[in-house]
Amino acid sequence: RKEVEQDPGPFNVPEGATVAFNCTYSNSASQSFFWYRQDCRKEPKLLMSVYSSGNEDGRFTAQLNRASQYISLLIRDSKLSDSATYLCAVILMDSSYKLIFGSGTRLLVRP
Amino acid sequence: SAVISQKPSRDICQRGTSLTIQCQVDSQVTMMFWYRQQPGQSLTLIATANQGSEATYESGFVIDKFPISRPNLTFSTLTVSNMSPEDSSIYLCSVAKVLPPGEQFFGPGTRLTVL
């Protein structure tokens, strides 16, 4: 089983739609959680950290469910510019710090 | 976040040769890492670059193939040795400043094609 799993998509949604991605992680000792955005042929950019209490940044809301071991990202009022691949990432702290990425979920927002 | 630069940004190399990729950060950082992203795939951690000591490699990656140096807190190199077409990939340097929560930031990547 992969340590971090995501639905690869693509999610094809119209502008203005609300879309949600989930990401599951296998190691209950995971300590920190993030969502990254990666545009085609670019490096990943940190979108937001995911806190236990959940957090919101404009149209983006991230939530963590430790009991079920998943994190989610909700995008409201989708824009064309939101089209990208969204990667979830988890820090494992076993013998050392390690940031592990999911395979990414591709989002296409159409006019 | 830190400003991270990588050189070269891209290269085309012949099999059997080696390429050294440089990563420079604009400020001192605690941790530096090297990742690989193969076409259509997610990021795979190659190793953690430790300042003043040998890098810590992930399963499937070895020092002879991917020697790493980190002489100080702002600079690291990754060498891809004895290259084959399977090494064609994007190689990304990343840094993390503070733990927790440990946000990481990435350099622009080096796009390597091996013929």
Chai-1 contact restraints between the chains, C-beta under 6 A:
chainA,res_idxA,chainB,res_idxB,connection_type,confidence,min_distance_angstrom,max_distance_angstrom,comment,restraint_id
A,S32,B,P100,contact,1.0,0.0,6.0,A-B,restraint_1
A,S32,B,P101,contact,1.0,0.0,6.0,A-B,restraint_2
A,S32,B,G102,contact,1.0,0.0,6.0,A-B,restraint_3
A,E43,B,L92,contact,1.0,0.0,6.0,A-B,restraint_4
A,E43,B,F106,contact,1.0,0.0,6.0,A-B,restraint_5
A,E43,B,P108,contact,1.0,0.0,6.0,A-B,restraint_6
A,E43,B,G109,contact,1.0,0.0,6.0,A-B,restraint_7
A,P44,B,F106,contact,1.0,0.0,6.0,A-B,restraint_8
A,L46,B,E103,contact,1.0,0.0,6.0,A-B,restraint_9
A,S49,B,P101,contact,1.0,0.0,6.0,A-B,restraint_10
A,I91,B,G102,contact,1.0,0.0,6.0,A-B,restraint_11
A,L99,B,Q104,contact,1.0,0.0,6.0,A-B,restraint_12
A,F101,B,S42,contact,1.0,0.0,6.0,A-B,restraint_13
A,F101,B,L43,contact,1.0,0.0,6.0,A-B,restraint_14
A,S103,B,S42,contact,1.0,0.0,6.0,A-B,restraint_15
A,G104,B,S42,contact,1.0,0.0,6.0,A-B,restraint_16
